[in-house]
Amino acid sequence: MLLTKLFIKNHQDTESPTVRERYGLLSGTCGIILNILLSAIKFVVGSITNSVSITADAFNNLTDCLTSLLTILGFRWSAKPADREHPFGHSRIEYLISLAVAGIILLTGYEVMRSSVSMIINPEPVYFYPMAVAALIFGMVVKLWMAIFNKKLGRAIKSDTLLAVGIDSRNDVIITAATLVSLIISRFVDFHIDGYIGALIAFVFLRSGYKVAKEALGRIIGNPTDISLAAEIKEIIKSHEGILGAHDLVVHSYGPGRDMASIHVEVAADMSLADSHEIVENAANAVLEKLGILMVIHLDPIDLSDKRLQGLISLTQSLLTEKYPTLCAHEFRIVNSVPKDKLVFDMEIPHESRKKAPVLREAVIQDIVKLAPGYDVEINIEYGYVE
């Protein structure tokens, strides 16, 4: 994009906190300038036409200035380096800013709804002027550009805050279009539609605010790991010779570009501790280099020399693939017991199947016992952290 090339030095280095801050500054500055311009125009037009929907749209643009200011401050605060009190940096501030943006959207929706209900109860005539149409069309063009601009910026640096600002601008285009329709209809129909259009606008605000707040809270509380990211991490790790499998991946996000992860990897039990450490160290460094994620890797030794165990592993994996494709088993071992030896392993169950976990465990146990009657079976349940 031309503006990023002109105003952001090293704009392609989107992992840099300084560059991310400049992206936020660019978005916020453009937002403040354009929203002040649109707000002034619409306040004048709204007063002349006596239209509550145009005045509400102007008020929306004014609150968007606050959103832009929060964007600038949020990116500046989140770019601060790690310190003694915050060893993982300050990037999560971006999520708080997204939550603040959601609050502004919801507050605006409430105010617009209140004004619209008042207009429905006590309708007043709306006056049609060609300049009002021109002003609204101009506002739609500007907001459409802002929506596309912020969406591109948000995708470039993977910022929920800028994507939320883009969504807000996109909604403004829809809202202004609805306002324009209201103004045109009022000229030909003897019905006070303005308040109803305002209520529709308010509903769009409230719905968007809810979605942005939900996403921001999800980031703060902790979302499951994206399935494509999980697959990429496992692919990098399993590409190293000596690693037999990988499971129990958990990714912790401390903000954009501030991810840490832990995972269990399987290695041959007869491998020396020094050799297995070297392998997992190389795997962790590869993930850090390619994805910027700091890894903590736990070793699970697998006894490849035990033919009984290998046969039971193959039997169990085939059963799960054929009958229970959403389940994943690992950390197999045989425990000497009386009257039968016991096959023990961990089984990962998706969170959506959490309530059915006891039933699934019992079903898998019964199926394995039928296929391998010479063993008892014990399964430890785990829950996945990947969406």
HELIX and SHEET records of a PDB file:
HELIX    1   1 LEU A    2  PHE A    7  1                                   6    
HELIX    2   2 PRO A   17  THR A   49  1                                  33    
HELIX    3   3 VAL A   52  SER A   78  1                                  27    
HELIX    4   4 ILE A   93  ILE A  121  1                                  29    
HELIX    5   5 PRO A  130  ILE A  157  1                                  28    
HELIX    6   6 ASP A  160  PHE A  188  1                                  29    
HELIX    7   7 ASP A  194  ILE A  221  1                                  28    
HELIX    8   8 ILE A  227  LYS A  238  1                                  12    
HELIX    9   9 LEU A  273  LEU A  291  1                                  19    
HELIX   10  10 LYS A  307  LYS A  323  1                                  17    
HELIX   11  11 HIS A  351  LYS A  356  5                                   6    
HELIX   12  12 ALA A  357  LEU A  371  1                                  15    
SHEET    1   A 3 GLY A 245  SER A 253  0                                        
SHEET    2   A 3 ASP A 259  ALA A 268 -1                                        
SHEET    3   A 3 LEU A 294  ILE A 302  1                                        
SHEET    1   B 3 CYS A 328  VAL A 335  0                                        
SHEET    2   B 3 ASP A 341  ILE A 349 -1                                        
SHEET    3   B 3 TYR A 375  TYR A 383  1                                        
END                                                                             
